[in-house]
């Protein structure tokens, strides 16, 4: 079927997707870091889990930033 050969997403959509990932990951990172603060990090806080979440957020931020750099570099080279 023709839908199997759908065109690639337009760059502007890819930029929006990357920016959404960057923004949501930054909010999540802020939230996870707050959980790790001593004032809120009471006995029920699983610091190991929070640390894993912080690492995942940081990875997602780096991934989104790399996507943006790749997209804008391609646009500037065309």
C-alpha positions in Angstrom: 0.0 0.0 0.0 1.0 3.6 -0.6 0.9 4.3 3.2 4.0 2.1 3.6 6.0 4.7 1.8 4.8 7.7 3.8 7.1 10.8 3.4 9.5 11.7 6.2 8.2 14.1 8.8 8.8 17.8 7.9 11.7 19.3 9.8 9.5 21.7 11.6 7.5 18.8 13.1 10.8 17.1 14.1 11.9 20.3 15.8 8.6 20.5 17.7 8.9 16.9 18.8 12.5 17.4 20.0 11.5 20.6 21.9 8.6 18.8 23.5 10.9 16.0 24.7 13.4 18.5 25.9 10.8 20.5 27.9 9.1 17.5 29.4 12.4 15.9 30.3 13.6 19.1 32.0 10.4 19.3 34.1 10.8 15.6 35.0 14.4 16.2 35.9 13.5 19.1 38.2 10.8 17.0 39.9 13.1 14.0 40.4 15.9 16.2 41.8 13.4 17.8 44.3 12.6 14.3 45.6 16.2 13.7 46.3 16.6 16.9 48.5 17.1 16.2 52.2 14.0 18.2 53.2 11.7 16.0 51.1 13.9 12.9 51.0 12.3 11.3 54.0 12.7 7.7 55.0 10.2 6.6 52.3 12.3 8.1 49.5 14.0 5.4 47.3 17.2 7.3 46.5 18.3 4.6 44.1 15.1 4.9 42.1 15.3 8.7 42.1 18.9 8.5 40.9 17.8 6.1 38.0 15.0 8.6 37.1 17.5 11.5 37.1 19.9 9.6 34.8 17.0 8.8 32.4 15.9 12.4 32.3 19.4 13.6 31.7 19.7 11.0 28.8 16.4 12.2 27.3 17.5 15.8 27.5 20.8 14.9 25.8 18.9 12.9 23.1 16.5 15.8 22.4 19.4 18.3 22.2 21.3 16.0 19.8 18.2 15.8 17.6 17.9 19.6 17.5 21.5 20.0 16.6 21.3 17.4 13.9 18.1 19.0 12.4 19.4 22.6 12.5 22.8 21.5 11.1 21.1 19.8 8.1 18.9 22.9 7.6 21.9 25.2 7.7 23.8 23.1 5.2 21.0 23.0 2.6 
